Amino acid sequence: MSDLEKRNGWSISEYIGDTNPNKTQRLLSKAVWNDDEVMREIRRYVVTNLDSAATQRSLRILALDETGQEKKGDKTTGCQRQYMGCAGRISNGINTVHLSYIRPNTGHSLIGFRQWIPEEQLKDPEKTTRTQLPEDLEFATKGQLGAQLIRETHEEGISADFVTGDEVYGASPDLREYCEQTEQGYVLRVACTFPITLGAGTTLTCKQAVRHHLKTNRRWKIASAGPGSKGERLYAWAWIATASPQHFLLIRRHIKTGECAYHYCFVPETQTATLARLIAAAGLRWPIEECFEFGKDYFGLDQSQVRLYQSIKRHTTLVVAALAIFAVIAARTRHETNTQTPSPTSPDQKPPANPGLIPLTIREIKHLFNATTTRPSPTWLTAHWSRWRRRHQARARWFHQRARLARNLKLAQVRP
């Protein structure tokens, strides 16, 4: 929760007044505490408080998405070259699937996660031993990890109206099958090539279905995907019924470019299937991205300098716990601290003399918290950590140079 620029064992240890990082590192590695039980408490805390702050009729959303952390080398659990959304390119790093609980116009926070481990690493005895992977850990796709997270919330009595996710999760038959078996509604993004079966038994791709059945503008409806910082996010929407009375194809079209996004939807019999509800659910996938932004910028979600499976899991658990505290504070104070004037109704309307204040955000609450809790570091401790870091870096540099000498010697012995 500190205002440190980097949150790792060294910086945190210096901040709290320790003379070395041993205690902080032990907390993530050898200390005895049940991180699974901590996550259960976080889920209970988030869901209970967001539900109490939300209106009874607002949607309850479970959003799935993954985020990563770039890493160097291949010694970290799950690390390999792969597409990293955080970097926007193929890079070396780790990826973790997260689950967020969302109540519109109230708040949202992360409530579960699973690190994705490549199958080849699980089959490598040397790597599984070195990174201390659990013996019973089996390979799972990101969609299957998402299904595990949804199942975990269901087993704890947490329910939701819809599960949302991008194309990674919409393409997962395991996730869709689990949701349908448990009567869990979903609105999942799918590719334009995703096949759907229409009422006449005809199978078309999403793109083909739009071309055949949504030729006229009368079939489209302009509606908001939810409020943004600059106003409502307006798109053109349409839906197509399928051969199943519980499945629908929801299409979102950009008003200017005409680009389409496709959502495969399942609405259980216990819910009412309306276009407005599906639009609202589709528009509530984005808050998990805000969770990632806050988790990384303010709590160090992508700053773990650990390699072992258990240590990465514990680091993430503590970050999620910190984020949950601030998310709940923001949700519970949202209505009391929101004094904004009504939105303008015409383009030539004069601005109000006093626009009021937006509600307290996680960013602002964190700023206020740090302003009231930051304490100056003693000069002797700052000097001690300067020496400690430089000594550690000198030792690491010496070992790196020795390792390079060994590699150069091998290269010199290779005959042309």
C-alpha positions as CSV (number, residue, x, y, z in Angstrom):
1,M,0.0,0.0,0.0
2,S,3.0,2.3,0.2
3,D,3.9,4.9,-2.4
4,L,7.1,3.1,-3.4
5,E,7.9,3.3,-7.1
6,K,9.0,-0.4,-7.1
7,R,7.5,-2.9,-4.7
8,N,9.9,-5.8,-4.2
9,G,11.7,-7.5,-1.3
10,W,14.5,-5.0,-1.2
11,S,12.4,-1.8,-1.5
12,I,9.7,-3.0,0.9
13,S,12.3,-4.1,3.5
14,E,14.0,-0.7,3.4
15,Y,10.6,1.1,3.7
16,I,9.6,-0.8,6.8
17,G,12.9,-0.4,8.5
18,D,14.6,-3.8,8.1
19,T,18.3,-4.0,7.4
20,N,18.0,-6.9,4.9
21,P,15.2,-8.4,2.8
22,N,15.2,-11.8,4.6
23,K,11.9,-11.3,6.5
24,T,10.0,-10.0,3.5
25,Q,11.3,-12.8,1.3
26,R,10.4,-15.4,3.9
27,L,6.8,-14.2,3.9
28,L,6.5,-15.2,0.3
29,S,8.5,-18.4,0.5
30,K,8.8,-20.3,3.8
31,A,6.4,-18.6,6.2
32,V,3.5,-20.7,7.2
33,W,0.2,-19.2,6.1
34,N,-2.7,-20.5,4.0
35,D,-2.9,-18.3,0.8
36,D,-6.0,-20.2,-0.4
37,E,-7.9,-19.4,2.8
38,V,-6.8,-15.7,2.4
39,M,-8.2,-15.6,-1.1
40,R,-11.5,-17.1,0.2
41,E,-11.7,-14.3,2.8
42,I,-10.9,-11.7,0.1
43,R,-13.7,-13.0,-2.1
44,R,-16.2,-12.9,0.8
45,Y,-15.0,-9.4,1.7
46,V,-15.4,-8.0,-1.8
47,V,-18.7,-9.7,-2.7
48,T,-20.3,-8.8,0.6
49,N,-19.4,-5.2,0.6
50,L,-20.0,-4.5,-3.1
51,D,-23.4,-6.2,-2.9
52,S,-24.4,-4.1,0.2
53,A,-23.3,-0.9,-1.6
54,A,-25.1,-1.7,-4.9
55,T,-28.7,-1.4,-5.8
56,Q,-30.5,-4.8,-5.6
57,R,-31.5,-4.9,-9.3
58,S,-28.1,-4.1,-10.8
59,L,-26.3,-6.8,-12.7
60,R,-23.7,-9.1,-11.0
61,I,-20.8,-9.8,-13.3
62,L,-17.9,-12.2,-13.2
63,A,-15.3,-11.1,-15.7
64,L,-12.3,-13.2,-16.9
65,D,-9.1,-11.9,-18.4
66,E,-5.4,-12.5,-18.2
67,T,-2.5,-10.2,-17.6
68,G,1.2,-10.8,-17.5
69,Q,4.6,-9.7,-16.3
70,E,7.7,-9.6,-18.4
71,K,10.6,-11.7,-17.0
72,K,14.2,-12.3,-18.1
73,G,15.7,-15.8,-18.4
74,D,13.9,-19.1,-18.0
75,K,14.2,-19.8,-14.3
76,T,10.8,-18.3,-13.2
77,T,7.8,-20.6,-13.0
78,G,5.7,-20.5,-16.2
79,C,8.1,-18.2,-18.0
80,Q,8.5,-18.6,-21.7
81,R,8.3,-16.5,-24.9
82,Q,4.6,-15.8,-25.5
83,Y,2.3,-13.0,-26.4
84,M,2.2,-10.6,-23.5
85,G,-0.8,-8.2,-23.5
86,C,1.0,-5.9,-21.1
87,A,3.8,-5.4,-23.6
88,G,1.7,-5.7,-26.8
89,R,4.1,-8.1,-28.4
90,I,5.8,-11.5,-28.1
91,S,8.0,-11.4,-25.1
92,N,9.5,-13.4,-22.3
93,G,7.2,-13.5,-19.3
94,I,4.5,-15.2,-17.3
95,N,0.7,-15.0,-17.7
96,T,-2.0,-15.2,-15.0
97,V,-5.8,-15.6,-15.5
98,H,-7.8,-13.4,-13.2
99,L,-11.5,-13.2,-12.1
100,S,-13.1,-9.9,-11.2
101,Y,-16.4,-9.3,-9.4
102,I,-18.3,-6.3,-10.9
103,R,-21.3,-4.3,-9.7
104,P,-22.1,-1.5,-12.2
105,N,-22.1,2.1,-10.8
106,T,-20.7,0.7,-7.6
107,G,-17.3,-1.0,-7.9
108,H,-15.2,-3.9,-8.9
109,S,-12.2,-5.9,-7.7
110,L,-10.2,-9.0,-8.4
111,I,-11.4,-12.1,-6.5
112,G,-9.4,-15.0,-7.9
113,F,-6.5,-16.0,-10.1
114,R,-4.6,-19.0,-11.6
115,Q,-1.1,-18.8,-13.1
116,W,-0.9,-20.4,-16.5
117,I,1.9,-23.0,-16.7
118,P,3.0,-24.2,-20.2
119,E,2.5,-28.0,-20.7
120,E,6.1,-28.6,-21.5
121,Q,7.2,-27.2,-18.2
122,L,4.8,-29.5,-16.3
123,K,6.3,-32.5,-18.1
124,D,9.9,-31.5,-17.3
125,P,10.9,-33.1,-13.9
126,E,13.9,-30.8,-13.6
127,K,11.8,-27.6,-14.0
128,T,8.9,-28.8,-11.8
129,T,11.4,-29.6,-9.0
130,R,13.3,-26.3,-9.4
131,T,10.2,-24.1,-9.4
132,Q,8.5,-26.2,-6.7
133,L,5.3,-26.8,-8.7
134,P,2.7,-28.9,-6.9
135,E,2.8,-32.6,-7.7
136,D,-0.9,-32.7,-8.5
137,L,-0.9,-29.7,-10.8
138,E,-2.2,-30.6,-14.3
139,F,-2.0,-28.6,-17.5
140,A,-5.0,-26.4,-18.2
141,T,-5.8,-23.9,-21.0
142,K,-6.7,-20.4,-20.0
143,G,-10.3,-21.2,-20.7
144,Q,-10.1,-24.2,-18.4
145,L,-8.5,-22.1,-15.7
146,G,-11.4,-19.7,-16.1
147,A,-13.8,-22.5,-15.5
148,Q,-11.9,-23.5,-12.4
149,L,-12.2,-20.0,-11.0
150,I,-16.0,-19.8,-11.8
151,R,-16.5,-23.2,-10.1
152,E,-14.5,-22.0,-7.1
153,T,-16.8,-19.0,-6.6
154,H,-19.9,-21.2,-7.1
155,E,-18.7,-23.6,-4.4
156,E,-18.5,-20.7,-2.0
157,G,-22.0,-19.6,-2.7
158,I,-21.1,-16.6,-4.9
159,S,-23.5,-16.2,-7.8
160,A,-23.6,-13.9,-10.8
161,D,-26.0,-13.0,-13.6
162,F,-23.3,-13.3,-16.4
163,V,-19.7,-14.4,-17.0
164,T,-17.9,-12.2,-19.5
165,G,-14.6,-12.6,-21.2
166,D,-12.7,-12.0,-24.5
167,E,-12.2,-14.4,-27.4
168,V,-9.8,-16.6,-25.4
169,Y,-12.7,-17.6,-23.1
170,G,-15.4,-17.5,-25.7
171,A,-13.5,-20.1,-27.7
172,S,-13.2,-22.5,-24.7
173,P,-15.8,-25.3,-24.9
174,D,-14.9,-26.3,-21.4
175,L,-15.8,-22.9,-20.0
176,R,-19.1,-22.7,-22.0
177,E,-20.0,-26.3,-21.1
178,Y,-19.5,-25.7,-17.4
179,C,-21.5,-22.5,-17.4
180,E,-24.4,-24.2,-19.2
181,Q,-24.4,-27.2,-16.9
182,T,-24.6,-25.0,-13.8
183,E,-27.2,-22.5,-15.4
184,Q,-24.6,-19.7,-15.3
185,G,-25.3,-17.1,-17.9
186,Y,-22.5,-15.8,-20.1
187,V,-21.7,-13.1,-22.7
188,L,-18.4,-14.1,-24.2
189,R,-16.5,-12.5,-27.1
190,V,-15.9,-14.8,-30.1
191,A,-14.1,-14.6,-33.4
192,C,-15.9,-13.7,-36.6
193,T,-15.3,-17.3,-37.7
194,F,-17.1,-18.8,-34.7
195,P,-19.9,-21.1,-36.0
196,I,-23.5,-20.7,-34.9
197,T,-26.5,-22.8,-35.8
198,L,-29.7,-20.9,-36.7
199,G,-33.3,-22.0,-36.4
200,A,-33.5,-23.6,-39.8
201,G,-30.6,-25.8,-39.0
202,T,-28.2,-23.7,-41.1
203,T,-24.7,-23.2,-39.7
204,L,-23.0,-19.9,-40.4
205,T,-20.0,-18.0,-39.1
206,C,-20.8,-14.9,-37.1
207,K,-19.7,-12.7,-40.0
208,Q,-21.9,-14.6,-42.4
209,A,-24.9,-14.4,-40.1
210,V,-24.5,-10.6,-39.9
211,R,-24.3,-10.3,-43.7
212,H,-27.4,-12.5,-44.2
213,H,-29.7,-11.3,-41.5
214,L,-28.7,-7.7,-40.6
215,K,-28.6,-6.0,-44.0
216,T,-30.7,-3.0,-43.0
217,N,-30.1,-0.4,-40.4
218,R,-33.6,-1.0,-38.9
219,R,-32.2,-4.1,-37.3
220,W,-29.7,-2.2,-35.3
221,K,-30.2,-0.2,-32.1
222,I,-27.9,2.6,-30.9
223,A,-27.2,2.0,-27.2
224,S,-24.6,2.7,-24.6
225,A,-22.1,0.1,-23.5
226,G,-21.7,2.0,-20.2
227,P,-20.4,5.3,-19.0
228,G,-16.9,6.4,-19.8
229,S,-14.8,9.3,-18.5
230,K,-16.0,11.4,-21.4
231,G,-19.6,10.3,-21.5
232,E,-21.7,7.3,-22.7
233,R,-19.9,4.7,-25.0
234,L,-22.4,4.5,-27.8
235,Y,-22.4,1.7,-30.3
236,A,-24.9,0.1,-32.7
237,W,-26.2,-3.3,-31.4
238,A,-28.2,-6.2,-32.8
239,W,-28.9,-9.8,-31.8
240,I,-29.7,-13.0,-33.7
241,A,-31.6,-15.9,-32.3
242,T,-30.1,-19.4,-32.7
243,A,-31.5,-22.9,-32.9
244,S,-31.3,-23.0,-29.1
245,P,-33.9,-20.8,-27.2
246,Q,-31.2,-20.0,-24.7
247,H,-28.3,-19.0,-27.0
248,F,-28.0,-15.7,-28.9
249,L,-25.4,-13.9,-31.0
250,L,-24.9,-10.3,-29.9
251,I,-23.2,-8.0,-32.3
252,R,-21.6,-4.6,-31.4
253,R,-20.8,-2.4,-34.4
254,H,-18.7,0.8,-34.2
255,I,-20.8,3.7,-35.3
256,K,-18.0,5.4,-37.3
257,T,-15.9,2.5,-38.7
258,G,-18.5,-0.2,-38.9
259,E,-16.2,-2.7,-37.3
260,C,-18.1,-5.5,-35.6
261,A,-17.4,-7.4,-32.3
262,Y,-19.3,-10.7,-31.7
263,H,-20.6,-12.1,-28.4
264,Y,-21.9,-15.6,-27.9
265,C,-24.5,-15.5,-25.2
266,F,-26.2,-18.1,-23.0
267,V,-29.2,-17.0,-20.9
268,P,-30.6,-19.6,-18.5
269,E,-34.3,-20.2,-18.1
270,T,-34.3,-18.5,-14.8
271,Q,-33.4,-15.2,-16.4
272,T,-35.2,-13.0,-18.9
273,A,-33.5,-12.7,-22.3
274,T,-33.6,-9.1,-23.4
275,L,-31.3,-7.1,-25.7
276,A,-30.8,-4.5,-23.0
277,R,-29.5,-7.0,-20.5
278,L,-27.1,-8.6,-22.9
279,I,-25.8,-5.1,-24.0
280,A,-25.3,-4.1,-20.3
281,A,-23.4,-7.4,-19.6
282,A,-21.2,-7.0,-22.7
283,G,-20.3,-3.5,-21.6
284,L,-19.2,-4.7,-18.2
285,R,-16.1,-6.6,-19.4
286,W,-13.8,-3.6,-19.3
287,P,-13.7,-3.0,-15.5
288,I,-11.3,-5.9,-15.1
289,E,-8.8,-3.9,-17.2
290,E,-9.1,-1.1,-14.7
291,C,-8.4,-3.7,-11.9
292,F,-5.1,-4.6,-13.7
293,E,-4.2,-0.9,-14.2
294,F,-4.7,-0.1,-10.5
295,G,-3.1,-3.4,-9.4
296,K,0.1,-2.7,-11.3
297,D,0.3,1.1,-10.9
298,Y,-0.5,1.3,-7.1
299,F,0.1,-2.2,-5.6
300,G,2.9,-3.9,-7.6
301,L,0.9,-6.6,-9.4
302,D,3.6,-6.9,-12.1
303,Q,6.6,-6.2,-9.8
304,S,7.2,-9.6,-8.2
305,Q,10.9,-10.4,-8.2
306,V,10.3,-14.1,-7.2
307,R,10.7,-17.3,-9.2
308,L,8.9,-20.1,-7.4
309,Y,5.3,-21.0,-8.0
310,Q,4.2,-20.5,-4.4
311,S,6.0,-17.2,-4.0
312,I,4.4,-15.8,-7.2
313,K,1.0,-17.0,-5.8
314,R,1.5,-15.3,-2.5
315,H,2.7,-12.0,-4.0
316,T,-0.4,-11.9,-6.2
317,T,-2.6,-12.8,-3.2
318,L,-1.3,-9.8,-1.1
319,V,-1.7,-7.4,-4.1
320,V,-5.3,-8.6,-4.6
321,A,-5.9,-8.1,-0.9
322,A,-4.6,-4.5,-1.0
323,L,-6.6,-3.7,-4.1
324,A,-9.8,-5.2,-2.4
325,I,-9.5,-2.8,0.6
326,F,-9.3,0.3,-1.6
327,A,-12.0,-0.9,-4.0
328,V,-14.4,-1.5,-1.1
329,I,-13.7,1.9,0.4
330,A,-14.4,3.5,-3.0
331,A,-17.6,1.6,-3.4
332,R,-19.0,2.4,0.0
333,T,-18.2,6.1,-0.3
334,R,-19.2,6.5,-3.9
335,H,-22.7,8.0,-3.4
336,E,-21.7,10.2,-0.5
337,T,-18.7,11.8,-2.2
338,N,-20.3,12.2,-5.7
339,T,-21.5,15.8,-5.9
340,Q,-21.3,16.3,-9.7
341,T,-23.8,18.5,-11.4
342,P,-26.2,16.8,-13.9
343,S,-24.8,16.0,-17.3
344,P,-25.3,18.7,-20.1
345,T,-28.4,18.2,-22.3
346,S,-27.4,20.4,-25.2
347,P,-24.1,21.2,-27.0
348,D,-24.4,24.9,-26.4
349,Q,-25.3,24.7,-22.7
350,K,-23.3,27.0,-20.4
351,P,-21.0,25.3,-17.9
352,P,-22.1,25.3,-14.2
353,A,-20.4,27.7,-11.8
354,N,-19.6,24.8,-9.5
355,P,-19.3,21.4,-11.3
356,G,-19.1,19.6,-8.0
357,L,-16.8,16.6,-7.4
358,I,-16.5,13.2,-8.9
359,P,-16.7,10.3,-6.3
360,L,-13.6,9.2,-4.5
361,T,-11.7,6.8,-6.7
362,I,-9.1,4.1,-5.8
363,R,-6.4,6.4,-7.2
364,E,-7.5,9.3,-5.0
365,I,-8.0,7.2,-1.9
366,K,-4.5,5.7,-2.3
367,H,-3.1,9.2,-2.7
368,L,-4.8,10.4,0.5
369,F,-3.7,7.2,2.4
370,N,0.0,7.6,1.4
371,A,-0.1,11.4,2.2
372,T,-1.2,10.6,5.8
373,T,1.0,7.5,6.4
374,T,4.4,8.1,4.7
375,R,7.2,8.6,7.2
376,P,10.8,9.8,6.5
377,S,13.5,7.1,6.5
378,P,16.4,7.6,9.0
379,T,19.6,8.7,7.3
380,W,21.6,5.7,8.7
381,L,19.0,3.3,7.2
382,T,19.2,4.9,3.8
383,A,23.0,4.7,3.8
384,H,22.9,1.1,5.0
385,W,20.6,0.1,2.1
386,S,22.8,1.9,-0.4
387,R,25.8,-0.1,0.7
388,W,23.7,-3.4,0.9
389,R,22.4,-3.0,-2.7
390,R,25.9,-2.1,-4.1
391,R,27.5,-5.0,-2.3
392,H,24.8,-7.4,-3.6
393,Q,25.2,-6.0,-7.1
394,A,29.0,-6.3,-7.0
395,R,28.7,-10.0,-5.9
396,A,26.1,-10.7,-8.7
397,R,28.4,-9.0,-11.3
398,W,31.4,-11.1,-10.2
399,F,29.4,-14.3,-10.6
400,H,28.0,-13.3,-14.0
401,Q,31.5,-12.5,-15.2
402,R,32.8,-15.9,-14.0
403,A,30.0,-17.6,-15.8
404,R,30.8,-15.7,-19.0
405,L,34.4,-16.8,-18.8
406,A,33.2,-20.4,-18.7
407,R,31.0,-19.9,-21.8
408,N,33.9,-18.1,-23.6
409,L,36.2,-21.0,-22.8
410,K,33.8,-23.5,-24.4
411,L,33.4,-21.4,-27.5
412,A,37.2,-21.2,-27.9
413,Q,37.5,-25.0,-27.8
414,V,35.0,-25.4,-30.7
415,R,36.9,-26.3,-33.8
416,P,35.7,-24.7,-37.2
